[in-house]
Amino acid sequence: MLQNDPSISKGDIHGLLSTVLHIAQDNTTSTYKLVKSILKQPIKDPNMKAQLTNCLRNYNDAIDDLKRSNDFFKAIDYENTSLFSSYAVYESLSCNHGFNEVPSQLKQLSEAVQEFCSISALIANNLK
């Protein structure tokens, strides 16, 4: 995925951050859509349904956080780029912590969200 991005092959750290932010946004949106689709299915366990509803809220907030992070990146405000990417990590972790065991279909996507958001936060933090 990152290997094909021309900005990365040129060693452009700003291009790398832009790419990582977009991947984080895509993964977060995909995770939100997954949770939404799971909630449309019949769920017998009321605790599971409540936790998935919380996750939907968490990922909606994470989408907003990453949009703001990207806006700050475009404004060359790397401190807030890092901060709002970190907020998105927190939202994903908050979703996961509500489960005794994270549903398998959600686990892989949430890990990708956390990884790419963390990477974008670290890169932005190094640009400050």
CYANA upper distance limits for C-alpha pairs under 8 A (distance plus 0.5 A):
  1 MET  CA      5 ASP  CA      7.93
  2 LEU  CA      8 ILE  CA      7.69
  2 LEU  CA     19 THR  CA      8.24
  3 GLN  CA      8 ILE  CA      7.79
  3 GLN  CA      9 SER  CA      7.77
  4 ASN  CA      9 SER  CA      8.46
  5 ASP  CA      9 SER  CA      7.28
  5 ASP  CA     19 THR  CA      8.30
  6 PRO  CA     10 LYS  CA      6.99
  7 SER  CA     11 GLY  CA      7.12
  7 SER  CA     12 ASP  CA      5.97
  7 SER  CA     15 GLY  CA      5.56
  7 SER  CA     16 LEU  CA      7.00
  8 ILE  CA     12 ASP  CA      6.17
  8 ILE  CA     13 ILE  CA      7.77
  8 ILE  CA     15 GLY  CA      6.90
  8 ILE  CA     16 LEU  CA      5.98
 11 GLY  CA     16 LEU  CA      8.48
 12 ASP  CA     16 LEU  CA      6.72
 13 ILE  CA     17 LEU  CA      6.67
 13 ILE  CA    123 ILE  CA      8.31
 14 HIS  CA     18 SER  CA      6.69
 15 GLY  CA     19 THR  CA      6.65
 16 LEU  CA     20 VAL  CA      6.59
 17 LEU  CA     21 LEU  CA      6.52
 17 LEU  CA    120 SER  CA      6.36
 17 LEU  CA    123 ILE  CA      6.90
 17 LEU  CA    124 ALA  CA      7.60
 18 SER  CA     22 HIS  CA      6.80
 18 SER  CA     70 ASN  CA      8.26
 18 SER  CA     73 PHE  CA      8.41
 19 THR  CA     23 ILE  CA      6.75
 20 VAL  CA     24 ALA  CA      6.58
 20 VAL  CA    116 PHE  CA      6.66
 20 VAL  CA    117 CYS  CA      8.25
 20 VAL  CA    119 ILE  CA      7.81
 20 VAL  CA    120 SER  CA      6.43
 21 LEU  CA     25 GLN  CA      6.63
 21 LEU  CA     66 LEU  CA      7.87
 21 LEU  CA     70 ASN  CA      7.30
 21 LEU  CA    116 PHE  CA      7.73
 21 LEU  CA    117 CYS  CA      7.53
 21 LEU  CA    120 SER  CA      6.47
 22 HIS  CA     26 ASP  CA      6.62
 23 ILE  CA     27 ASN  CA      6.61
 23 ILE  CA    116 PHE  CA      7.43
 24 ALA  CA     28 THR  CA      6.53
 24 ALA  CA     66 LEU  CA      8.18
 24 ALA  CA    112 ALA  CA      8.19
 24 ALA  CA    113 VAL  CA      6.14
 24 ALA  CA    116 PHE  CA      5.59
 24 ALA  CA    117 CYS  CA      6.11
 25 GLN  CA     29 THR  CA      6.60
 25 GLN  CA     63 ILE  CA      7.05
 25 GLN  CA     66 LEU  CA      6.72
 25 GLN  CA     67 LYS  CA      8.16
 26 ASP  CA     30 SER  CA      6.64
 27 ASN  CA     31 THR  CA      6.59
 27 ASN  CA    109 LEU  CA      7.18
 27 ASN  CA    112 ALA  CA      7.26
 27 ASN  CA    113 VAL  CA      6.12
 28 THR  CA     32 TYR  CA      6.67
 28 THR  CA     59 TYR  CA      7.10
 28 THR  CA     62 ALA  CA      7.49
 28 THR  CA     63 ILE  CA      6.74
 28 THR  CA    109 LEU  CA      8.42
 28 THR  CA    110 SER  CA      8.25
 28 THR  CA    113 VAL  CA      6.22
 29 THR  CA     33 LYS  CA      6.73
 29 THR  CA     59 TYR  CA      8.14
 29 THR  CA     63 ILE  CA      7.09
 30 SER  CA     34 LEU  CA      6.63
 30 SER  CA    109 LEU  CA      8.25
 31 THR  CA     35 VAL  CA      6.73
 31 THR  CA     59 TYR  CA      7.71
 31 THR  CA    106 LEU  CA      7.57
 31 THR  CA    109 LEU  CA      6.45
 31 THR  CA    110 SER  CA      7.25
 32 TYR  CA     36 LYS  CA      6.66
 32 TYR  CA     56 LEU  CA      6.51
 32 TYR  CA     59 TYR  CA      5.89
 32 TYR  CA     60 ASN  CA      7.20
 33 LYS  CA     37 SER  CA      6.62
 34 LEU  CA     38 ILE  CA      6.71
 34 LEU  CA    106 LEU  CA      7.89
 35 VAL  CA     39 LEU  CA      6.71
 35 VAL  CA     52 LEU  CA      7.06
 35 VAL  CA     55 CYS  CA      7.64
 35 VAL  CA     56 LEU  CA      6.55
 35 VAL  CA    106 LEU  CA      7.98
 36 LYS  CA     40 LYS  CA      7.05
 36 LYS  CA     56 LEU  CA      7.10
 37 SER  CA     41 GLN  CA      7.46
 39 LEU  CA     43 ILE  CA      7.87
 39 LEU  CA     49 LYS  CA      7.48
 39 LEU  CA     52 LEU  CA      7.38
 39 LEU  CA     53 THR  CA      7.97
 43 ILE  CA     48 MET  CA      7.86
 43 ILE  CA     49 LYS  CA      6.74
 44 LYS  CA     49 LYS  CA      8.40
 45 ASP  CA     49 LYS  CA      6.91
 46 PRO  CA     50 ALA  CA      6.60
 47 ASN  CA     51 GLN  CA      6.61
 48 MET  CA     52 LEU  CA      6.59
 48 MET  CA     99 PHE  CA      8.32
 49 LYS  CA     53 THR  CA      6.62
 50 ALA  CA     54 ASN  CA      6.77
 51 GLN  CA     55 CYS  CA      6.66
 51 GLN  CA     95 CYS  CA      7.99
 51 GLN  CA     98 GLY  CA      6.66
 51 GLN  CA     99 PHE  CA      7.61
 52 LEU  CA     56 LEU  CA      6.66
 52 LEU  CA     95 CYS  CA      8.36
 53 THR  CA     57 ARG  CA      6.98
 54 ASN  CA     58 ASN  CA      6.64
 54 ASN  CA     95 CYS  CA      7.26
 55 CYS  CA     59 TYR  CA      6.55
 55 CYS  CA     92 SER  CA      8.29
 55 CYS  CA     94 SER  CA      8.25
 55 CYS  CA     95 CYS  CA      5.18
 55 CYS  CA     96 ASN  CA      8.35
 56 LEU  CA     60 ASN  CA      6.59
 57 ARG  CA     61 ASP  CA      6.70
 58 ASN  CA     62 ALA  CA      6.64
 58 ASN  CA     91 GLU  CA      5.50
 58 ASN  CA     92 SER  CA      7.03
 58 ASN  CA     94 SER  CA      7.64
 58 ASN  CA     95 CYS  CA      6.71
 59 TYR  CA     63 ILE  CA      6.58
 59 TYR  CA     88 ALA  CA      8.47
 59 TYR  CA     91 GLU  CA      6.99
 59 TYR  CA     92 SER  CA      7.09
 59 TYR  CA     95 CYS  CA      8.46
 60 ASN  CA     64 ASP  CA      6.98
 61 ASP  CA     65 ASP  CA      6.59
 61 ASP  CA     88 ALA  CA      7.90
 61 ASP  CA     91 GLU  CA      7.50
 62 ALA  CA     66 LEU  CA      6.63
 62 ALA  CA     87 TYR  CA      7.55
 62 ALA  CA     88 ALA  CA      4.83
 62 ALA  CA     89 VAL  CA      8.08
 62 ALA  CA     91 GLU  CA      6.29
 62 ALA  CA     92 SER  CA      7.73
 63 ILE  CA     67 LYS  CA      6.71
 63 ILE  CA     88 ALA  CA      7.87
 64 ASP  CA     68 ARG  CA      6.75
 65 ASP  CA     69 SER  CA      6.56
 65 ASP  CA     84 PHE  CA      5.76
 65 ASP  CA     85 SER  CA      7.11
 65 ASP  CA     87 TYR  CA      6.92
 65 ASP  CA     88 ALA  CA      6.20
 66 LEU  CA     70 ASN  CA      6.54
 66 LEU  CA     84 PHE  CA      6.84
 66 LEU  CA     85 SER  CA      6.35
 66 LEU  CA     88 ALA  CA      6.99
 67 LYS  CA     71 ASP  CA      6.70
 68 ARG  CA     72 PHE  CA      6.61
 68 ARG  CA     81 THR  CA      8.05
 68 ARG  CA     84 PHE  CA      7.18
 69 SER  CA     73 PHE  CA      6.65
 69 SER  CA     80 ASN  CA      7.08
 69 SER  CA     81 THR  CA      4.78
 69 SER  CA     82 SER  CA      7.56
 69 SER  CA     83 LEU  CA      8.05
 69 SER  CA     84 PHE  CA      5.53
 69 SER  CA     85 SER  CA      6.39
 70 ASN  CA     74 LYS  CA      6.74
 70 ASN  CA     81 THR  CA      7.10
 71 ASP  CA     75 ALA  CA      6.82
 71 ASP  CA     81 THR  CA      8.34
 72 PHE  CA     76 ILE  CA      6.69
 72 PHE  CA     77 ASP  CA      5.53
 72 PHE  CA     78 TYR  CA      7.26
 72 PHE  CA     80 ASN  CA      6.61
 72 PHE  CA     81 THR  CA      5.74
 73 PHE  CA     77 ASP  CA      6.13
 73 PHE  CA     78 TYR  CA      6.41
 73 PHE  CA     80 ASN  CA      8.44
 73 PHE  CA     81 THR  CA      5.95
 77 ASP  CA     81 THR  CA      6.74
 77 ASP  CA    128 LYS  CA      8.39
 78 TYR  CA     82 SER  CA      6.54
 78 TYR  CA    124 ALA  CA      5.56
 78 TYR  CA    125 ASN  CA      6.94
 78 TYR  CA    127 LEU  CA      6.78
 78 TYR  CA    128 LYS  CA      5.94
 79 GLU  CA     83 LEU  CA      6.71
 79 GLU  CA    124 ALA  CA      7.28
 79 GLU  CA    125 ASN  CA      6.68
 79 GLU  CA    128 LYS  CA      6.47
 80 ASN  CA     84 PHE  CA      6.44
 81 THR  CA     85 SER  CA      6.70
 81 THR  CA    121 ALA  CA      7.34
 81 THR  CA    124 ALA  CA      6.66
 82 SER  CA     86 SER  CA      6.67
 82 SER  CA    120 SER  CA      7.27
 82 SER  CA    121 ALA  CA      4.45
 82 SER  CA    122 LEU  CA      7.26
 82 SER  CA    123 ILE  CA      8.22
 82 SER  CA    124 ALA  CA      5.62
 82 SER  CA    125 ASN  CA      6.09
 83 LEU  CA     87 TYR  CA      6.83
 83 LEU  CA    121 ALA  CA      7.28
 84 PHE  CA     88 ALA  CA      6.90
 84 PHE  CA    121 ALA  CA      8.35
 85 SER  CA     89 VAL  CA      7.09
 85 SER  CA    117 CYS  CA      5.74
 85 SER  CA    118 SER  CA      7.30
 85 SER  CA    120 SER  CA      6.98
 85 SER  CA    121 ALA  CA      5.75
 86 SER  CA     90 TYR  CA      6.84
 86 SER  CA    117 CYS  CA      7.09
 86 SER  CA    118 SER  CA      6.87
 86 SER  CA    121 ALA  CA      6.43
 87 TYR  CA     91 GLU  CA      6.83
 88 ALA  CA     92 SER  CA      6.89
 88 ALA  CA    114 GLN  CA      8.21
 88 ALA  CA    117 CYS  CA      7.11
 89 VAL  CA     93 LEU  CA      6.67
 89 VAL  CA    113 VAL  CA      7.64
 89 VAL  CA    114 GLN  CA      5.52
 89 VAL  CA    117 CYS  CA      6.42
 89 VAL  CA    118 SER  CA      7.09
 90 TYR  CA     94 SER  CA      6.46
 91 GLU  CA     95 CYS  CA      6.86
 92 SER  CA     96 ASN  CA      7.00
 92 SER  CA    110 SER  CA      6.76
 92 SER  CA    113 VAL  CA      7.67
 92 SER  CA    114 GLN  CA      7.09
 93 LEU  CA     97 HIS  CA      6.60
 93 LEU  CA    114 GLN  CA      8.08
 94 SER  CA     98 GLY  CA      7.25
 95 CYS  CA     99 PHE  CA      8.22
 96 ASN  CA    102 VAL  CA      6.44
 96 ASN  CA    107 LYS  CA      8.49
 96 ASN  CA    110 SER  CA      8.42
102 VAL  CA    106 LEU  CA      7.21
102 VAL  CA    107 LYS  CA      6.30
103 PRO  CA    107 LYS  CA      6.59
104 SER  CA    108 GLN  CA      7.48
105 GLN  CA    109 LEU  CA      7.98
106 LEU  CA    110 SER  CA      6.54
107 LYS  CA    111 GLU  CA      6.65
108 GLN  CA    112 ALA  CA      6.93
109 LEU  CA    113 VAL  CA      6.77
110 SER  CA    114 GLN  CA      6.69
111 GLU  CA    115 GLU  CA      6.59
112 ALA  CA    116 PHE  CA      6.59
113 VAL  CA    117 CYS  CA      6.44
114 GLN  CA    118 SER  CA      6.40
115 GLU  CA    119 ILE  CA      6.61
116 PHE  CA    120 SER  CA      6.63
117 CYS  CA    121 ALA  CA      6.66
118 SER  CA    122 LEU  CA      6.68
119 ILE  CA    123 ILE  CA      6.65
120 SER  CA    124 ALA  CA      6.55
121 ALA  CA    125 ASN  CA      6.47
122 LEU  CA    126 ASN  CA      6.79
123 ILE  CA    127 LEU  CA      7.01
124 ALA  CA    128 LYS  CA      7.11
